[in-house]
Amino acid sequence: MRPLRYQVVCQRCGEPARLKVASRWTDGHTHELKTYALVCRACVNDALTDARKRREVCVTDHKDRKSTRLNSSHVSESRMP
């Protein structure tokens, strides 16, 4: 692996980042690794607390998505003769 040409810094304090705070995330169809922060060791606990709060916002209701998808594809009958 080639070294980076730039230094990755902590998003909280500006020191060199050594850790990536991330979580697996899915909406039922797409699966990805959601990155919440790049941090140094001194800031990791605060970053984890913030990431847990932000992860809760990303949770979707799969039943609601499905019903919306079905309703939007429903073809209504025309009232024209």
Residue pairs with C-beta under 8 A, 6 or more apart in sequence:
7 16
8 16
8 17
8 38
9 15
9 16
9 17
9 38
10 16
10 17
10 38
10 39
10 40
10 43
11 17
11 37
11 38
11 39
11 47
12 37
12 39
12 40
12 43
12 46
12 47
13 40
13 42
13 43
15 40
15 42
15 43
16 40
17 38
17 39
17 40
18 39
18 40
18 41
19 38
19 39
19 40
19 41
19 44
19 47
20 35
20 37
20 38
21 35
21 36
21 37
21 38
21 39
21 44
21 47
21 48
21 51
22 33
22 34
22 35
22 36
23 33
23 34
23 36
23 51
23 55
24 31
24 32
24 33
24 34
25 31
25 32
25 33
25 34
25 55
25 58
26 32
27 60
27 62
27 65
28 60
28 62
28 65
34 55
34 58
36 47
36 50
36 51
36 54
36 55
37 47
37 50
37 51
39 47
